[in-house]
Amino acid sequence: MAGMGSGYGKTILFGEHFVVYGVPALASAIGDTTTCIVESKDGTGYELNDDRPEVPGYKEKKFDDQKISIKNVLNFMGVNLNEKALKITLGGELVCASGVGASAASCVSLARAVNDEFNLGWDDEKINAAAYEGEKGYHGTPSGIDNTASTFGGLVYFIRNLEGGPNTIETIKPEKPIELVIASSGMTASTTVVVGDVRKKKEEDPEWFEGVVKDYEKVIKEGRKALETMELERVGQLMNKNHELLQQITVSNDVLDNMVKLARDNGALGAKVTGTGRGGNIIALTPGAELQDKVYNALTDAGHPAWKTLIGI
């Protein structure tokens, strides 16, 4: 017998850089998952087989962080590798790439598989806590939004506590899952550099930046309501507005803007940068399999690696 578990990937629908300033963000679990199988055996330590699909070089780049992460999860769950050995096998269809919560999904799947293997009886709250410890291996002081989306699914409404206290995290289940296309620019930007540049613009013109933040606060308030009531055309309009605000704070670029335009021209209700920006991914809201296929094909035909998934799963 072996323990098995899985965790969802995630994408950010609204919020990105604004969340740093204590403004709400809205993330969603996506339908792609990472799976984990944990098998106990004689000996000590663990053996890792990482069979997850990846963008080139991702797993090698994250390997040292991954070792810390696995140790954190196992320690938190009381597994003593001096008394028993484990074989850990990661798989699933979630592609390891920046911006899709790959590290959180691996932490959640590992925690669930350990829970299953040792019959610990942990509920999702405890699994989420274990995954948060694992995320520290990758991110130092993670926000908690990724592991929460990965554990519970659905939508996650998140407000960062700027005073250092607990963050506000609310999970929302929409009426039904919604088709989404994610596409990669093939470019990678440093989150630290991009966040620093945004902060510099804020410091150079605080009044202007405050105006942008106020515009965004309207977007997130209406965006949450529209998702809860499944007013998808309105969700798309607000995603487009969010993208405009991200352009204003310089986290988009010509490649991303052209990808967003291509998705919209082919019928996407809305499209925007997701994550760090200046590279990485865009997301396009494409309810219905037919529209999803059309937008996916347009982006891939233009040379942008893309995949079809669901949000609010």
N, C-alpha and C positions, 0 to 999 in steps of 0.2 A: 504493500500500500504506500501511497504518497500523498502529501498535502498539496492542494491546488488552490490558486487564487488569481484574481485579475483586477486591473485598475484601468479606469478610463483615461484617455488623453483629454486635453482641454484647449480651448481657444478663448481669447478675450474679445468680447463683442463690443464693449464700450469701456473706455477708461484709460488704458495704457499709462502714459506719462502723468496724467492728472492725479492718479491715485497716490503718487508720492507726496502730494500736497494736502492729503486728508480728504480728498473728494472721492465719492463712491465710484466703484468700477463694477462691471458686470461680466463675469466669465461664464462659460458653459462647458460642461463635459461634452466630448464628441464620441461618436459611436465606435471609434477605433480603440482597441484595448491592448495592454500588455498583459501577458499571462506568466504565471510562475508555477513551477513544480518543485517541491521540496521533499527530498527523500533522506531519511536517517540511515546511517550505516556505522559500522565499527570504525574506530579511529578518532582522530581529532581534526579540528579545522574544517574548512569547507572547500568544495570544488565548484567552480562557476562555469556553466555553459551559457553564453549569451548569444542566443539565436535570433535576436530581434532584428528586423530590417532597419537600415540606417542610411542617412546621407553619408557620403564617403568621409571617413575619418572621425565621425562623431564619437563612436564608442572608445576608440583609442584615446582621443582627447580627454574623455571623461573618466578614464579607467581608474585613476588615482582617487578621484572624488567618489567613484562608485564603491571602492573598497571601504572607505570611511563610512559611507552611507549604509552598506550592508552590516558592518560592525555595529553601527548605531541602532539599527532596527533589532538585530539579534540581542544586543545587550538590554534594550528597553523591554523586550519580550521575555527576558530571563533565560535565554538559550546559552548554555555553557559549552563552548566548543572544545574545552579541555576534557569533557566527559563523553562527548559524542561528535561524530562527523556528519556533515550535511552535503548533499549534492543539490545544487541550486541551478535550475534550468529556466531561463527567460525566453519568452517567445511572444506570439501574438502578431496582429497586423498593424499596430501603431508604429509608424516610421520614426525612428530616433532622429530628431531634428530639433533645432531651436524653435521655441515658441509654441510647442504643442503639448507641453507638460510631460515629456518623456521620462524625466527623472522621477516625478511624483507618481506616475503610473507604475514604474518599476518598484517604488517603495511600497505602494498600496498592495500590489500583487504579491510581493514578498511577505508582507505582514499577514495577508489573508492565507497564504500557503502555509506559513509557520503555525498560524492559529489552527488550521485544518489538520496539519500533521501531528500536532501535540494536543489536540482537543482542548484548547484553552478556553473556549466559550466566549471569546471577546466579541462585543457588539461593534457596530460601525464607529461609534465615538472613540473607542479604544484603538481600533484599527487606524483611524485618522490620526490619533496622537502618536502612534508608532511610526506612521508614514512621515509625520512632521519631523520627528527625530531623524529619520533617514534623509529628509530634504536638507537638513543642516550640513550634511556631508557635501552637498553640491553647492549650497547657496549661503552658508554661514548663518545668516539670520533670515530665513525665508518668511514670506508674508503669511503663508498658510492657505492662500487662495487655491493654489494648484492641487495640493493634496486633498483639500476639501471637495473640489469638483471631481477629482479622481475617485474618491471614496463614495460619495453620495449620489453622483450623477446630477442631472438637471441643470439648473442655473444657480450661480453663486453670486450674491450681492455682497460686496466687500467694501468696508471703510477702514483705512489704516488709522490706528490711534497714534497721533503724533506725539503724545505724552509718554509713550512707552507702555501703556496699559494694554489690556486685551483688545484685539481688533474686532470690529463688528462683522460677523459672517452670518448671512441668512441664505438658506437654500430654498429654491423655488422650483416647483415642477410645472412646466407648461402643459397645456392640454394634450399635445402630442409632439413627437420629434419633428424637426424641420430640416429639410435638406440644405446642405452647405457645401460649397467648394472652397478648398484651401489651395493656394498656388504659391510656389516658391520663386523668389527673384534670383536665386542662385548667389546672392550677395550676403555677406556676413558683416554686421557692425558690432562694435563693442558697446554693450549696454552702459557701462560706466562712462564712456566718452559721450554717448548720446544724451544720457541723463544730465551729465555735467554741462553740456552745451545748452540744454533747455533751461537749466538753473541760471546760467549766465545771462540768457535773454531775459529771464524774469528779473534778475537783479539790475539789468541795464534799463529796463522800462517796466517797473512794477505796476503802474497804472494800466498800461496796455495789457499786461499779462493777466491782471485781475479781471479785465473785461473778457478775455478769452476763457478764463475759468468759469465766469458766470454764465457764458454761453454754453459751456460744456455741462454745467450743473442742470440746465434746462434739458439738455439732450439725455442725460442719464435718467432724470426723473420721468420724462416722457417715454424713454426707451424701456424702462422696467414695466411701466403700465401697459405699453403696447404689446410686450411679450406675454404678460400675464393674461391679456385679453385676446391674444392671437391676431392682433391687427398688423399683419405682416408687411403690408405696403408702407405703413407708418414706420415700422421697425427699419425697413430699408432706407426710407428718407432720412431717418435719424443716423443711421450708419454713414450715409453720405455726408451729413453735416459734421459728424465726428471726424471723418477723413479731412474735411476742409480745415478743421481746427488743428489737426495734426500737421497739415501742410503749413499752417501759420507758425507753428512752433518748430518748424524745420526738420521734422522727423520723417518726412516722405522724400522722394526724389523722382526724377523723370521716369526711371524704370518702373517704380511702383505706381506712379500716377498713370502711366500708359496701361499697366495691367488692370488697374481699377477701371479705367475707361473702357477697355476691351470687355471686361465682365459686364459692365452696365449696358454697353452697346448691344450685347447679346442677350439682354433681357433680365439680368440680375436685378432684384428689387433694390439692392444696395450693395456697396463694396467699399472696403477700406483697408488700410494698413492694420495689421494686428501685431502686437508685441513691440519690440525695441524700435523698429523702423530703420530707415536708411539701408534697407536690405531685408532679409527674412521673408515674411509671408504677407499675402493679402488674403482676406476672406470675402466671399460673395454669397449673399442670401439668395437661394434658388429653390423655393418651395416647389415640390413636385419632381418626379424622376426625369420627366422630359426636359424641363428647364435646366435641371442640374446637369444632364448630359450635354445640352447645347453649350452652356458656359464652360464646362470642363473641356469639351472638344476645342472650343475657340482658344482657350489658354494653352492647352497642350500643343495645338497646331502652330501656335506662335512661339513654341519652344520653351514654355514655362512648365516645369514639372508640377503636376497638380494631383489632388485626390479628392474623391467624393466621400462625404461623411454626413453625419446627423448631429444636430445640437439639441439640447434639452432632453437627452436620452434617459 
